[in-house]
Amino acid sequence: ADGWFLEIAHFAKAVTGRKVKPITTLEQSRNSVKIVAAEKESIKTMERVSIV
């Protein structure tokens, strides 16, 4: 199945009060935010940005 479809189906279940299991951990979500912030900084500065 398509990833977007599964994500939307999961969201729909959650907002209608049905019990759903988390798809990602808090750590994975935090790391995703760090990566996006580093990508934006790298684009702005045209330099490599550490995410460690």
Phi and psi in degrees as a GROMACS rama.xvg file:
@    title "Ramachandran Plot"
@    xaxis  label "Phi"
@    yaxis  label "Psi"
@TYPE xy
-68.8655  136.88  ASP-2
-58.7484  -41.3498  GLY-3
-64.0366  -40.9814  TRP-4
-60.0293  -45.9432  PHE-5
-63.4406  -39.1344  LEU-6
-65.5478  -43.6369  GLU-7
-66.0165  -41.336  ILE-8
-62.1018  -41.9631  ALA-9
-62.208  -46.0712  HIS-10
-60.9035  -44.967  PHE-11
-60.9391  -41.4497  ALA-12
-62.646  -44.1073  LYS-13
-64.177  -45.0131  ALA-14
-76.0804  -13.8895  VAL-15
-97.4453  10.4354  THR-16
88.7576  3.31141  GLY-17
-80.3578  150.226  ARG-18
-77.6218  129.074  LYS-19
-132.129  150.609  VAL-20
-86.7405  144.582  LYS-21
-59.5857  142.19  PRO-22
-84.869  -36.9303  ILE-23
-127.76  162.532  THR-24
-85.9301  165.632  THR-25
-61.3278  -37.3075  LEU-26
-63.3207  -43.3145  GLU-27
-62.7511  -41.0887  GLN-28
-64.7829  -43.9059  SER-29
-60.3085  -43.9312  ARG-30
-63.9774  -36.65  ASN-31
-62.2139  -42.3612  SER-32
-64.4046  -41.2855  VAL-33
-60.677  -42.3212  LYS-34
-64.7382  -45.5894  ILE-35
-63.1885  -41.4869  VAL-36
-62.6835  -41.0787  ALA-37
-66.624  -39.1678  ALA-38
-61.4519  -44.7605  GLU-39
-62.6751  -42.7143  LYS-40
-64.5607  -40.7665  GLU-41
-63.2845  -41.6374  SER-42
-63.525  -42.5434  ILE-43
-64.7109  -42.3827  LYS-44
-96.9088  -12.6123  THR-45
59.3001  32.0422  MET-46
-127.949  161.105  GLU-47
-70.1951  143.903  ARG-48
-126.628  128.577  VAL-49
-75.3949  140.845  SER-50
-114.22  12.8049  ILE-51
